[in-house]
Amino acid sequence: MIYLQSLLLLSCSWSRVEDKIFEQAPDRWHKITGKIPGKTASDVKENYRALVHDVSEINSGRIELPLYNSKLKQFETERKKGIPWTEEEHRAFVGDIRRSEPYASASASVGASSSANGPVSAPTSDLGSG
């Protein structure tokens, strides 16, 4: 995730003035080190240089973007798995929504309702005959 964020940041074009401000920012490597325990300012600076080089190589097409197997992807895949609702559960859910106050008053003002299977007609016994 941090790698991809870095790629996005580095892919933005920076002006020469912005580059100079970044290069001259006081203690920038030490500030980053404070957020990454166990790394020295020199480690952070070297990693940044390597990252810039890698991004340059990727942007030039000399190497492909690495595919990382992350726990985030595993979580997203697992999250998508589930037990589908039965038709009965779906109808009960839709019925609950229709009975809720905002939806019920909106439906009444429109004068029609619908379901997942299409428009719902009023029962003929409610229509009355003339």
C-alpha positions, 0 to 999 in steps of 0.5 A: 500500500505504501509502495503504491502511494509512493508510486502515485506521488512520484508519478505527479509532475513536480516543478523545478522549484518544488523539487528544490523545496523538497531537496532543501526541506530541513530534517526531512529524512529524520522526520520520516525516520521517526515514522519508521522504527529501526531505520536511520535517516540514511536508510530512508534516503537510500530507500527513496533513491531506490524507489525513484529509480524503480519508478523510472524503470517502470515508467520507461517500460523496462520492468513491469509493476511488481505484483504483491500478494497482500493480506488486503487482497486476501481479505477482500476476496474472503469478504466477497464470499457469503451465503446468498439470501433465499428468495424468502429472506429477500422478500422480507427485507424488501418488505421491511424497507417498503414499510419504513416511514420515508419509503412508504410515504414516498411510494404512496405519493407516487402511487405505484410500487415495484419489486425485484421482479418488476412492477407490482399491480394492485390486487383486483379486489382493491380496484373496485368495480364501477 
